[in-house]
Amino acid sequence: MQSKYLISSTVLSILFIYIYQQSHTSNSQSESYIKSQGSAPKSQRGVVRKLPRQYRRLINQSRTCINNGDILTEKFLITNKIILQVLSNADSMAFNFIISDLENRIKSVAEALENNQTNFESLQSMITHESLKFDLKKTKYLKTRDFQLLVYSMEMISSIFEGLIDDSKRDINVGQIAYESYSSSPLYVEHNFFVKSSIKLAMKTLSGRNEFFKLMCPDLEIPQIEFFFKHAVKNLKVVYTTADSIFTRKNLHHMP
């Protein structure tokens, strides 16, 4: 790294976490897909069962998030917690900006669900409940907003996973794939120029593809990692598409 960037990784990590947190102060098609997954070939289900529990749970929990065009909060939170565990394995400064924020927003929504199971059991019930008390387009620090940012982060992460197993991107480094995924995700719109530049710099620190695979999924072989990413991405993208449809229908994208 050039001399102008001679700052310790620890200091950079703290800086990115702070920047990211400050910037966020606080479907019939989908259902048919989920049903089709329930009838997956036995050979595929057998491979899933052989995966270590963490990866198996992410595939299964993300598959069961959808219910009648809605997203079940408990399943959604479990899915995000597992994503958090997988990202933490990478031990990369590039993901520290999102890990801390994910933890806080998962905790926020989980507390709301624990205190009011009925009104926070799904995304649509959450929107209905909070809209009776607040103007969702003007009010900050709502649980619906926390849920939304978890959805936006999920889209970015699933795009990174997808890029890593895309044969057409074999010659593209992990940092570039990660930044392209970030810049094409809804999170990009949320950030100012300084945040975007800081995230771009952080993602340049990502390791090579094989090394990154070993860090993120140390107990899997490369073919297993590709299988895991492929099926996790399919499920996560269905969750995102369902949430995106709900936010679009309610005209609630990019809440304050």
N, C-alpha and C positions, 0 to 999 in steps of 0.2 A: 504494500500500500504506500502511496506517495506520502511525503513528509507532512503535507497539510492535513493528512488524516491520521496522524500519529496520536491517537487517543486510545486509551485502554478499552478493550471490549466490554468490560464491566460498566464503565462510564457511559459508553454508547448505548448499552442495553437499557440502563436506567433512563437515559434521555428519550429513547424511542417509546418506552412504556409510558413515560410522563406525557409525551406529545400526543400519543394515541388516545390516552384517557382524557386529556384536555379537549381534544377534538370531538369527543362524544359525551360531553357532560350531559351528565345526566340529570269438479274437475272429473269429470267423468273419465278423461283420458288417463289421469293419474291412477284412478281406482282400477281401471282395466289392467294397467301395468302391474299394480300390486297383486291383483288376482292371478295374473299370469305367472308371477314369481312363486305363488303357492303351489303351482303345478310344475315346478322346475324338474328337469330330468334327475333321476336318482343318482347318476354319476356326479352331477353338480352338487347336489345336497351332501353327497358323501365327502367331497373335497372340502366343503364348508365345515362339516363336522370334525374334520381332521385338523383344522386350524386351531392355534392356541385360543383360549377363551376370549381374550380381549378383542381379537379380530373377528371371531365368530359372532360375538355380541354386537359389534358395530354393524355388521351385515344384517343380522336379524332384527335388531332394534330399529334401525333406520327403515327397514321394510315395513314395520308395523306402526309407523308414526301416523299414517293416513287413515282417516275414518270418515266416510261419507263426504269427501271434499274438504275436510277440516284436518287440522294437525293436533294430535293429542299432546298436551303439554308434558306429561310425565315421560312418555316415550321420546319426545323431542329432547328433553333435558338429558336423559340417559345417553342418547346418541351424541350430544355435544360433549358430555363428560368423557366419553371414550375417545372422541376426536382429540380432546385436550391431552389425554394420556399418550396418544400416538405422536402428537406434535412435540410433546415434552421429551420424548425419546430422542428426537433429533438434536436436542441440546444446542440449538442455534440461536444466535443473536437476532437473526432475521425473523424468528417467530415469537420472540419475547414480547414484541409490541402487541400481539394478538392474544397470547396466552393469558396475560394478566387481565385483559379486558373480558375475555371469555369467562374466566373464573368469577369476576364480579357480576356479570349479567346472568350467569347461570344461578348464582346464589340469590340474586334479586327476584328472579322469576320463581325459583323454588320456594322461597319464603312466602310469596303471594299464593302459590298453589297450596302450601301447607295450611295457611290461614283461612283460605276460602276455596275449597275444592270445587264447589259447584261453578263458581263464576270464573275460575281460572283453569278449568280442566282442558280447554282447547283454545286455539288462537281466536276463533270466531266468538266464543263465549267471553273471552278476555276483552275483545274489542267492544262487544255489546255492553259489557259491564262498565268499562271505563268511559265509554262515550256517553253514558247516562249522567256522569258526574263532571266530565271535562270535555273541552273542545280539543280533540285529539290532534288537530292541525296547528294548535297554538301552545299547548301545555307541555312542559318538559318533565323529564324524570318519570314517565309512565312505564308500567310493566310491558305494555304493548310495544313501546319503543325498544326496550331491552330485548324482547322477543325478536323484533325486526332486525336488530343488529346481529343477533345470533344467526338469523337466516342469511343475512348478507355475508357474514364471515364463512358460513357453511358453503355458500356458492363459490367463494374464492378458494377455499381449501379443496373442494371437490374438483375444481378446475386445475389446481396444482397436481393433484393425484392423477387426473386424466392426462395432463401434459407429460407426466413422467413415464407413462406407458404407451404414449403415442409414437409409433414407429417413425413417423415423419419428422419427429423432433429429437431423434437420437443424438444428433450432432449439436443440439442446443444445450447450453449449460443450465444447471438447475436454477441458478439465480435469475436468468432471463425468463425461464418458464414461470417461475414464481411471480416475477414482476408483471409479466404479461397477464397472468391470471388476476393479479391484484388490480391492474389498470383497466381490465375489462369487467370487473365486478362492481356491484352497487356501492361498495365501500369507497371506491375511488372518488365518487361524486361527493362523499361526505367530508373529504379532507381538503385543506388548503394547500398551497404550493409548498410550504415548508414541510408539512407532514409528508406529502407525496415524495419530495426529494429525500427526506430522511429514510423513508421506507425503501426507496430505490437503493440507497447506499447500503442499508442493512442487508438487503437481499443479495448484494454482490459478495457477501461473505459466505454464502452457501457453498458446500463442498461439491465434488463431482458426483455424478449420478449413482454409481455403485457404492461409493462411500456413504452417500446420503441414505440410500436404501438400507445399508447395514446399521446406520445410526437410528433410523426411524423404526425399522422392524428387525431388530437384531436376532430374533428367534425364527426368522423365515428365510427360506431360500428365494432366489430371484424369481423363479416361476410362481412360487406361492405369493410373493409380494404383488406380482402383476395380476394374479387371480383376485387377490384381496382388493387391490385398488379398483380393478374393473367392476366388481360387483358392489363395492361400497359407493363408487361414483354413480352407478345406475340408480341406486336407492336415494342417495343424497340429492341428486338432481330432480327426482320426483318430488321430494319434500320441498325443495326450493320452488319448483314450478307451481306447486299447490299454494304455497305461501304467497308467491308473487301474484297469482291470480286473485287471492283474497285481498291483498293490499291494493291491487289495481282496481278491483271492483268497488272498494271502499274509498278510493282516491286518497290513500294514506302512505304512499311512498315517501321516504325521506322525511319522516316526522321530526319535529324539533328536539 
